[in-house]
Amino acid sequence: MAIFRQYIAPLLVVLVFIVALVAVSARIFLPADMAAPAPIEGTGVILPATAIDLLTLSK
């Protein structure tokens, strides 16, 4: 158990950090229009899956 605590667990933490860093840093290499946040205007109402099921059953 000591081997896991001393070597494997810290390695997993560092690997997760590196993967997250690469994922966030990848935005630098995206085209300018894809690096921006997604637009939120013009979206419709999002219904939960249960409401959609109820709408299809009522027809």
PyMOL Python script that loads the backbone (N, CA, C, O; Angstrom):
from pymol import cmd

cmd.read_pdbstr("""\
ATOM      1  N   MET A   1       0.817  -1.196   0.000  1.00  0.00           N
ATOM      2  CA  MET A   1       0.000   0.000   0.000  1.00  0.00           C
ATOM      3  C   MET A   1       0.864   1.264   0.000  1.00  0.00           C
ATOM      4  O   MET A   1       0.464   2.300  -0.532  1.00  0.00           O
ATOM      5  N   ALA A   2       2.046   1.166   0.599  1.00  0.00           N
ATOM      6  CA  ALA A   2       2.941   2.324   0.654  1.00  0.00           C
ATOM      7  C   ALA A   2       3.436   2.690  -0.737  1.00  0.00           C
ATOM      8  O   ALA A   2       3.635   3.868  -1.035  1.00  0.00           O
ATOM      9  N   ILE A   3       3.636   1.686  -1.596  1.00  0.00           N
ATOM     10  CA  ILE A   3       4.090   1.963  -2.969  1.00  0.00           C
ATOM     11  C   ILE A   3       3.035   2.782  -3.711  1.00  0.00           C
ATOM     12  O   ILE A   3       3.362   3.708  -4.454  1.00  0.00           O
ATOM     13  N   PHE A   4       1.758   2.426  -3.500  1.00  0.00           N
ATOM     14  CA  PHE A   4       0.676   3.176  -4.148  1.00  0.00           C
ATOM     15  C   PHE A   4       0.668   4.619  -3.675  1.00  0.00           C
ATOM     16  O   PHE A   4       0.550   5.538  -4.487  1.00  0.00           O
ATOM     17  N   ARG A   5       0.795   4.831  -2.354  1.00  0.00           N
ATOM     18  CA  ARG A   5       0.751   6.184  -1.798  1.00  0.00           C
ATOM     19  C   ARG A   5       1.971   7.014  -2.184  1.00  0.00           C
ATOM     20  O   ARG A   5       1.860   8.229  -2.353  1.00  0.00           O
ATOM     21  N   GLN A   6       3.110   6.390  -2.324  1.00  0.00           N
ATOM     22  CA  GLN A   6       4.333   7.142  -2.591  1.00  0.00           C
ATOM     23  C   GLN A   6       4.597   7.365  -4.069  1.00  0.00           C
ATOM     24  O   GLN A   6       5.171   8.387  -4.442  1.00  0.00           O
ATOM     25  N   TYR A   7       4.189   6.428  -4.921  1.00  0.00           N
ATOM     26  CA  TYR A   7       4.570   6.513  -6.328  1.00  0.00           C
ATOM     27  C   TYR A   7       3.381   6.601  -7.287  1.00  0.00           C
ATOM     28  O   TYR A   7       3.357   7.463  -8.166  1.00  0.00           O
ATOM     29  N   ILE A   8       2.412   5.729  -7.126  1.00  0.00           N
ATOM     30  CA  ILE A   8       1.340   5.629  -8.117  1.00  0.00           C
ATOM     31  C   ILE A   8       0.341   6.772  -7.983  1.00  0.00           C
ATOM     32  O   ILE A   8      -0.013   7.390  -8.987  1.00  0.00           O
ATOM     33  N   ALA A   9      -0.122   7.071  -6.775  1.00  0.00           N
ATOM     34  CA  ALA A   9      -1.100   8.144  -6.580  1.00  0.00           C
ATOM     35  C   ALA A   9      -0.559   9.508  -7.027  1.00  0.00           C
ATOM     36  O   ALA A   9      -1.261  10.219  -7.746  1.00  0.00           O
ATOM     37  N   PRO A  10       0.650   9.900  -6.635  1.00  0.00           N
ATOM     38  CA  PRO A  10       1.175  11.182  -7.127  1.00  0.00           C
ATOM     39  C   PRO A  10       1.343  11.207  -8.650  1.00  0.00           C
ATOM     40  O   PRO A  10       1.127  12.239  -9.285  1.00  0.00           O
ATOM     41  N   LEU A  11       1.728  10.069  -9.227  1.00  0.00           N
ATOM     42  CA  LEU A  11       1.862  10.003 -10.678  1.00  0.00           C
ATOM     43  C   LEU A  11       0.512  10.211 -11.357  1.00  0.00           C
ATOM     44  O   LEU A  11       0.425  10.914 -12.364  1.00  0.00           O
ATOM     45  N   LEU A  12      -0.542   9.601 -10.812  1.00  0.00           N
ATOM     46  CA  LEU A  12      -1.879   9.792 -11.374  1.00  0.00           C
ATOM     47  C   LEU A  12      -2.331  11.238 -11.259  1.00  0.00           C
ATOM     48  O   LEU A  12      -2.946  11.766 -12.186  1.00  0.00           O
ATOM     49  N   VAL A  13      -2.041  11.883 -10.148  1.00  0.00           N
ATOM     50  CA  VAL A  13      -2.406  13.293  -9.969  1.00  0.00           C
ATOM     51  C   VAL A  13      -1.683  14.164 -10.991  1.00  0.00           C
ATOM     52  O   VAL A  13      -2.292  15.046 -11.596  1.00  0.00           O
ATOM     53  N   VAL A  14      -0.411  13.924 -11.181  1.00  0.00           N
ATOM     54  CA  VAL A  14       0.365  14.700 -12.154  1.00  0.00           C
ATOM     55  C   VAL A  14      -0.137  14.443 -13.571  1.00  0.00           C
ATOM     56  O   VAL A  14      -0.218  15.380 -14.366  1.00  0.00           O
ATOM     57  N   LEU A  15      -0.474  13.207 -13.907  1.00  0.00           N
ATOM     58  CA  LEU A  15      -0.987  12.895 -15.240  1.00  0.00           C
ATOM     59  C   LEU A  15      -2.325  13.581 -15.506  1.00  0.00           C
ATOM     60  O   LEU A  15      -2.551  14.093 -16.602  1.00  0.00           O
ATOM     61  N   VAL A  16      -3.210  13.593 -14.512  1.00  0.00           N
ATOM     62  CA  VAL A  16      -4.496  14.286 -14.673  1.00  0.00           C
ATOM     63  C   VAL A  16      -4.262  15.779 -14.872  1.00  0.00           C
ATOM     64  O   VAL A  16      -4.911  16.401 -15.712  1.00  0.00           O
ATOM     65  N   PHE A  17      -3.343  16.356 -14.107  1.00  0.00           N
ATOM     66  CA  PHE A  17      -3.022  17.773 -14.263  1.00  0.00           C
ATOM     67  C   PHE A  17      -2.477  18.068 -15.656  1.00  0.00           C
ATOM     68  O   PHE A  17      -2.857  19.069 -16.263  1.00  0.00           O
ATOM     69  N   ILE A  18      -1.611  17.234 -16.163  1.00  0.00           N
ATOM     70  CA  ILE A  18      -1.028  17.449 -17.495  1.00  0.00           C
ATOM     71  C   ILE A  18      -2.095  17.326 -18.575  1.00  0.00           C
ATOM     72  O   ILE A  18      -2.108  18.117 -19.518  1.00  0.00           O
ATOM     73  N   VAL A  19      -2.986  16.352 -18.454  1.00  0.00           N
ATOM     74  CA  VAL A  19      -4.062  16.200 -19.440  1.00  0.00           C
ATOM     75  C   VAL A  19      -4.968  17.423 -19.419  1.00  0.00           C
ATOM     76  O   VAL A  19      -5.365  17.911 -20.477  1.00  0.00           O
ATOM     77  N   ALA A  20      -5.303  17.925 -18.234  1.00  0.00           N
ATOM     78  CA  ALA A  20      -6.140  19.122 -18.137  1.00  0.00           C
ATOM     79  C   ALA A  20      -5.420  20.338 -18.713  1.00  0.00           C
ATOM     80  O   ALA A  20      -6.043  21.159 -19.386  1.00  0.00           O
ATOM     81  N   LEU A  21      -4.145  20.463 -18.463  1.00  0.00           N
ATOM     82  CA  LEU A  21      -3.364  21.581 -18.988  1.00  0.00           C
ATOM     83  C   LEU A  21      -3.310  21.547 -20.507  1.00  0.00           C
ATOM     84  O   LEU A  21      -3.440  22.587 -21.153  1.00  0.00           O
ATOM     85  N   VAL A  22      -3.121  20.372 -21.082  1.00  0.00           N
ATOM     86  CA  VAL A  22      -3.090  20.237 -22.541  1.00  0.00           C
ATOM     87  C   VAL A  22      -4.461  20.570 -23.136  1.00  0.00           C
ATOM     88  O   VAL A  22      -4.543  21.243 -24.163  1.00  0.00           O
ATOM     89  N   ALA A  23      -5.533  20.104 -22.495  1.00  0.00           N
ATOM     90  CA  ALA A  23      -6.871  20.372 -23.006  1.00  0.00           C
ATOM     91  C   ALA A  23      -7.193  21.860 -22.990  1.00  0.00           C
ATOM     92  O   ALA A  23      -7.797  22.375 -23.931  1.00  0.00           O
ATOM     93  N   VAL A  24      -6.798  22.543 -21.942  1.00  0.00           N
ATOM     94  CA  VAL A  24      -7.065  23.983 -21.854  1.00  0.00           C
ATOM     95  C   VAL A  24      -6.149  24.746 -22.808  1.00  0.00           C
ATOM     96  O   VAL A  24      -6.578  25.719 -23.427  1.00  0.00           O
ATOM     97  N   SER A  25      -4.913  24.324 -22.932  1.00  0.00           N
ATOM     98  CA  SER A  25      -3.962  25.018 -23.795  1.00  0.00           C
ATOM     99  C   SER A  25      -4.240  24.787 -25.274  1.00  0.00           C
ATOM    100  O   SER A  25      -3.754  25.549 -26.110  1.00  0.00           O
ATOM    101  N   ALA A  26      -4.998  23.770 -25.615  1.00  0.00           N
ATOM    102  CA  ALA A  26      -5.293  23.485 -27.020  1.00  0.00           C
ATOM    103  C   ALA A  26      -6.094  24.600 -27.669  1.00  0.00           C
ATOM    104  O   ALA A  26      -6.110  24.712 -28.895  1.00  0.00           O
ATOM    105  N   ARG A  27      -6.758  25.426 -26.873  1.00  0.00           N
ATOM    106  CA  ARG A  27      -7.540  26.535 -27.438  1.00  0.00           C
ATOM    107  C   ARG A  27      -6.645  27.542 -28.165  1.00  0.00           C
ATOM    108  O   ARG A  27      -7.123  28.276 -29.030  1.00  0.00           O
ATOM    109  N   ILE A  28      -5.380  27.583 -27.833  1.00  0.00           N
ATOM    110  CA  ILE A  28      -4.457  28.512 -28.495  1.00  0.00           C
ATOM    111  C   ILE A  28      -4.356  28.187 -29.983  1.00  0.00           C
ATOM    112  O   ILE A  28      -4.220  29.091 -30.807  1.00  0.00           O
ATOM    113  N   PHE A  29      -4.423  26.908 -30.328  1.00  0.00           N
ATOM    114  CA  PHE A  29      -4.202  26.479 -31.702  1.00  0.00           C
ATOM    115  C   PHE A  29      -5.484  26.392 -32.516  1.00  0.00           C
ATOM    116  O   PHE A  29      -5.433  26.059 -33.700  1.00  0.00           O
ATOM    117  N   LEU A  30      -6.629  26.683 -31.912  1.00  0.00           N
ATOM    118  CA  LEU A  30      -7.892  26.665 -32.643  1.00  0.00           C
ATOM    119  C   LEU A  30      -8.039  27.938 -33.462  1.00  0.00           C
ATOM    120  O   LEU A  30      -7.457  28.963 -33.107  1.00  0.00           O
ATOM    121  N   PRO A  31      -8.806  27.899 -34.554  1.00  0.00           N
ATOM    122  CA  PRO A  31      -9.107  29.138 -35.263  1.00  0.00           C
ATOM    123  C   PRO A  31      -9.827  30.118 -34.337  1.00  0.00           C
ATOM    124  O   PRO A  31     -10.458  29.706 -33.364  1.00  0.00           O
ATOM    125  N   ALA A  32      -9.733  31.391 -34.635  1.00  0.00           N
ATOM    126  CA  ALA A  32     -10.261  32.431 -33.747  1.00  0.00           C
ATOM    127  C   ALA A  32     -11.750  32.261 -33.474  1.00  0.00           C
ATOM    128  O   ALA A  32     -12.196  32.493 -32.350  1.00  0.00           O
ATOM    129  N   ASP A  33     -12.533  31.858 -34.485  1.00  0.00           N
ATOM    130  CA  ASP A  33     -13.966  31.749 -34.254  1.00  0.00           C
ATOM    131  C   ASP A  33     -14.325  30.530 -33.415  1.00  0.00           C
ATOM    132  O   ASP A  33     -15.402  30.501 -32.819  1.00  0.00           O
ATOM    133  N   MET A  34     -13.462  29.528 -33.349  1.00  0.00           N
ATOM    134  CA  MET A  34     -13.749  28.351 -32.533  1.00  0.00           C
ATOM    135  C   MET A  34     -13.218  28.509 -31.108  1.00  0.00           C
ATOM    136  O   MET A  34     -13.675  27.809 -30.206  1.00  0.00           O
ATOM    137  N   ALA A  35     -12.275  29.402 -30.891  1.00  0.00           N
ATOM    138  CA  ALA A  35     -11.702  29.590 -29.566  1.00  0.00           C
ATOM    139  C   ALA A  35     -12.606  30.423 -28.675  1.00  0.00           C
ATOM    140  O   ALA A  35     -12.450  30.410 -27.454  1.00  0.00           O
ATOM    141  N   ALA A  36     -13.551  31.149 -29.265  1.00  0.00           N
ATOM    142  CA  ALA A  36     -14.464  31.978 -28.485  1.00  0.00           C
ATOM    143  C   ALA A  36     -15.510  31.100 -27.798  1.00  0.00           C
ATOM    144  O   ALA A  36     -15.777  29.984 -28.244  1.00  0.00           O
ATOM    145  N   PRO A  37     -16.094  31.602 -26.721  1.00  0.00           N
ATOM    146  CA  PRO A  37     -17.178  30.845 -26.089  1.00  0.00           C
ATOM    147  C   PRO A  37     -18.373  30.699 -27.030  1.00  0.00           C
ATOM    148  O   PRO A  37     -18.579  31.531 -27.913  1.00  0.00           O
ATOM    149  N   ALA A  38     -19.140  29.668 -26.841  1.00  0.00           N
ATOM    150  CA  ALA A  38     -20.308  29.424 -27.685  1.00  0.00           C
ATOM    151  C   ALA A  38     -21.358  30.504 -27.443  1.00  0.00           C
ATOM    152  O   ALA A  38     -21.558  30.926 -26.304  1.00  0.00           O
ATOM    153  N   PRO A  39     -22.027  30.952 -28.495  1.00  0.00           N
ATOM    154  CA  PRO A  39     -23.080  31.960 -28.298  1.00  0.00           C
ATOM    155  C   PRO A  39     -24.276  31.352 -27.572  1.00  0.00           C
ATOM    156  O   PRO A  39     -24.584  30.173 -27.744  1.00  0.00           O
ATOM    157  N   ILE A  40     -24.947  32.168 -26.759  1.00  0.00           N
ATOM    158  CA  ILE A  40     -26.096  31.663 -26.019  1.00  0.00           C
ATOM    159  C   ILE A  40     -27.407  32.278 -26.498  1.00  0.00           C
ATOM    160  O   ILE A  40     -28.473  31.777 -26.139  1.00  0.00           O
ATOM    161  N   GLU A  41     -27.368  33.341 -27.291  1.00  0.00           N
ATOM    162  CA  GLU A  41     -28.614  33.937 -27.763  1.00  0.00           C
ATOM    163  C   GLU A  41     -29.184  33.111 -28.907  1.00  0.00           C
ATOM    164  O   GLU A  41     -28.448  32.461 -29.649  1.00  0.00           O
ATOM    165  N   GLY A  42     -30.475  33.146 -29.036  1.00  0.00           N
ATOM    166  CA  GLY A  42     -31.135  32.438 -30.116  1.00  0.00           C
ATOM    167  C   GLY A  42     -31.376  30.972 -29.835  1.00  0.00           C
ATOM    168  O   GLY A  42     -31.711  30.215 -30.747  1.00  0.00           O
ATOM    169  N   THR A  43     -31.213  30.558 -28.599  1.00  0.00           N
ATOM    170  CA  THR A  43     -31.467  29.163 -28.283  1.00  0.00           C
ATOM    171  C   THR A  43     -32.922  28.991 -27.885  1.00  0.00           C
ATOM    172  O   THR A  43     -33.545  29.910 -27.353  1.00  0.00           O
ATOM    173  N   GLY A  44     -33.447  27.824 -28.144  1.00  0.00           N
ATOM    174  CA  GLY A  44     -34.824  27.535 -27.786  1.00  0.00           C
ATOM    175  C   GLY A  44     -34.935  27.020 -26.370  1.00  0.00           C
ATOM    176  O   GLY A  44     -33.949  26.970 -25.634  1.00  0.00           O
ATOM    177  N   VAL A  45     -36.115  26.645 -26.001  1.00  0.00           N
ATOM    178  CA  VAL A  45     -36.344  26.096 -24.667  1.00  0.00           C
ATOM    179  C   VAL A  45     -35.896  24.646 -24.662  1.00  0.00           C
ATOM    180  O   VAL A  45     -36.234  23.875 -25.560  1.00  0.00           O
ATOM    181  N   ILE A  46     -35.142  24.290 -23.655  1.00  0.00           N
ATOM    182  CA  ILE A  46     -34.660  22.913 -23.541  1.00  0.00           C
ATOM    183  C   ILE A  46     -35.592  22.177 -22.574  1.00  0.00           C
ATOM    184  O   ILE A  46     -35.724  22.543 -21.406  1.00  0.00           O
ATOM    185  N   LEU A  47     -36.220  21.150 -23.089  1.00  0.00           N
ATOM    186  CA  LEU A  47     -37.125  20.359 -22.267  1.00  0.00           C
ATOM    187  C   LEU A  47     -36.398  19.139 -21.733  1.00  0.00           C
ATOM    188  O   LEU A  47     -35.568  18.559 -22.433  1.00  0.00           O
ATOM    189  N   PRO A  48     -36.694  18.743 -20.507  1.00  0.00           N
ATOM    190  CA  PRO A  48     -36.095  17.493 -20.016  1.00  0.00           C
ATOM    191  C   PRO A  48     -36.647  16.305 -20.786  1.00  0.00           C
ATOM    192  O   PRO A  48     -37.704  16.395 -21.409  1.00  0.00           O
ATOM    193  N   ALA A  49     -35.936  15.208 -20.740  1.00  0.00           N
ATOM    194  CA  ALA A  49     -36.324  14.021 -21.508  1.00  0.00           C
ATOM    195  C   ALA A  49     -37.701  13.515 -21.094  1.00  0.00           C
ATOM    196  O   ALA A  49     -38.429  12.977 -21.929  1.00  0.00           O
ATOM    197  N   THR A  50     -38.073  13.673 -19.836  1.00  0.00           N
ATOM    198  CA  THR A  50     -39.388  13.203 -19.394  1.00  0.00           C
ATOM    199  C   THR A  50     -40.495  14.021 -20.035  1.00  0.00           C
ATOM    200  O   THR A  50     -41.551  13.476 -20.360  1.00  0.00           O
ATOM    201  N   ALA A  51     -40.278  15.323 -20.226  1.00  0.00           N
ATOM    202  CA  ALA A  51     -41.294  16.158 -20.856  1.00  0.00           C
ATOM    203  C   ALA A  51     -41.445  15.780 -22.320  1.00  0.00           C
ATOM    204  O   ALA A  51     -42.556  15.809 -22.849  1.00  0.00           O
ATOM    205  N   ILE A  52     -40.367  15.432 -22.978  1.00  0.00           N
ATOM    206  CA  ILE A  52     -40.441  15.029 -24.379  1.00  0.00           C
ATOM    207  C   ILE A  52     -41.197  13.710 -24.492  1.00  0.00           C
ATOM    208  O   ILE A  52     -41.995  13.528 -25.412  1.00  0.00           O
ATOM    209  N   ASP A  53     -40.950  12.795 -23.566  1.00  0.00           N
ATOM    210  CA  ASP A  53     -41.671  11.521 -23.570  1.00  0.00           C
ATOM    211  C   ASP A  53     -43.162  11.738 -23.351  1.00  0.00           C
ATOM    212  O   ASP A  53     -43.989  11.083 -23.985  1.00  0.00           O
ATOM    213  N   LEU A  54     -43.500  12.656 -22.456  1.00  0.00           N
ATOM    214  CA  LEU A  54     -44.909  12.921 -22.191  1.00  0.00           C
ATOM    215  C   LEU A  54     -45.586  13.558 -23.408  1.00  0.00           C
ATOM    216  O   LEU A  54     -46.750  13.279 -23.696  1.00  0.00           O
ATOM    217  N   LEU A  55     -44.849  14.414 -24.118  1.00  0.00           N
ATOM    218  CA  LEU A  55     -45.423  15.050 -25.309  1.00  0.00           C
ATOM    219  C   LEU A  55     -45.667  14.038 -26.406  1.00  0.00           C
ATOM    220  O   LEU A  55     -46.676  14.122 -27.106  1.00  0.00           O
ATOM    221  N   THR A  56     -44.768  13.084 -26.573  1.00  0.00           N
ATOM    222  CA  THR A  56     -44.954  12.095 -27.638  1.00  0.00           C
ATOM    223  C   THR A  56     -46.028  11.080 -27.273  1.00  0.00           C
ATOM    224  O   THR A  56     -46.683  10.531 -28.160  1.00  0.00           O
ATOM    225  N   LEU A  57     -46.216  10.825 -25.993  1.00  0.00           N
ATOM    226  CA  LEU A  57     -47.238   9.867 -25.578  1.00  0.00           C
ATOM    227  C   LEU A  57     -48.653  10.451 -25.669  1.00  0.00           C
ATOM    228  O   LEU A  57     -49.625   9.717 -25.843  1.00  0.00           O
ATOM    229  N   SER A  58     -48.755  11.774 -25.548  1.00  0.00           N
ATOM    230  CA  SER A  58     -50.079  12.383 -25.545  1.00  0.00           C
ATOM    231  C   SER A  58     -50.682  12.481 -26.947  1.00  0.00           C
ATOM    232  O   SER A  58     -51.868  12.784 -27.077  1.00  0.00           O
ATOM    233  N   LYS A  59     -49.915  12.238 -27.977  1.00  0.00           N
ATOM    234  CA  LYS A  59     -50.422  12.340 -29.355  1.00  0.00           C
ATOM    235  C   LYS A  59     -51.095  11.085 -29.801  1.00  0.00           C
ATOM    236  O   LYS A  59     -51.574  11.009 -30.933  1.00  0.00           O
TER     237      LYS A  59
END
""", "prot")
cmd.dss("prot")
cmd.show_as("cartoon", "prot")
cmd.util.cbc("prot")
cmd.orient("prot")
